[in-house]
């Protein structure tokens, strides 16, 4: 027996123009991250076009990194 997709789908109502926008009256508190790694460096993000950029040492190329904004 074929399944009627309309019966199984749930409708989510959203306000137009409000997709994926956090509430403007809520400022998130700082959170604590505990991570294990090999090295850590602290740098300031520089402007680069419409984005930001951080230069890392060349021996880090090909390795996995995690970036945490601290301020």
Secondary structure, 3 states (H helix, E strand, C coil): CCCCHHHHCCCCCCCCCCCCCCCCCCCCCCCCCCCCCCCCCCCCCEEECCEEECCCCHHHCCCCCCCCCCC
